[in-house]
Amino acid sequence: MIGEHGDSEFIVWSSAFIGGIALTEFPIPEGVTLEQIQQEYTELTRKRGNSILEL
């Protein structure tokens, strides 16, 4: 993540790794695309940042 919590933050997808495997090479479940994952987690992360600040 880069930026402040909320709307100004963004995920650096090119640096995303899971267990040492680049996200672009990680086995993605059937029926789901990398683009869907990126969109879902971008929105989820922005909302979660605001939730953290509210606490």
C-alpha positions in Angstrom: 0.0 0.0 0.0 1.1 3.5 -0.8 -0.5 6.7 0.4 -2.7 7.6 3.4 -5.6 5.5 4.6 -8.7 6.1 2.5 -9.2 7.4 -1.0 -5.5 8.4 -1.6 -4.1 4.9 -0.9 -3.4 2.5 -3.7 -2.0 -1.0 -4.0 1.2 -1.6 -5.9 0.1 -4.7 -7.7 3.4 -5.2 -9.4 4.9 -5.7 -5.9 2.2 -8.1 -4.6 3.4 -11.5 -3.6 1.8 -14.5 -1.8 4.2 -16.8 -0.1 7.0 -15.6 -2.2 5.1 -16.0 -5.5 4.2 -13.0 -7.6 0.5 -12.4 -7.7 0.6 -12.5 -11.5 2.0 -16.0 -11.3 0.0 -17.3 -8.3 -2.6 -19.9 -9.2 -6.0 -18.1 -9.2 -9.1 -20.2 -8.6 -11.3 -21.0 -11.7 -14.0 -18.6 -12.4 -12.1 -15.6 -11.0 -9.8 -13.3 -12.9 -6.8 -11.3 -11.6 -8.7 -8.2 -12.6 -11.6 -9.1 -10.4 -9.4 -9.8 -7.4 -7.6 -6.5 -7.9 -10.8 -4.5 -8.2 -12.4 -6.2 -5.1 -9.4 -5.8 -2.9 -8.8 -2.2 -4.0 -12.3 -1.3 -2.8 -12.1 -3.4 0.3 -8.8 -1.9 1.3 -10.0 1.6 0.9 -13.1 1.0 3.0 -11.1 -0.8 5.6 -8.7 2.1 6.0 -11.6 4.4 6.8 -13.0 1.9 9.3 -9.6 1.8 11.1 -9.5 5.6 11.3 -13.1 5.7 12.7 -12.0 3.3 15.5 
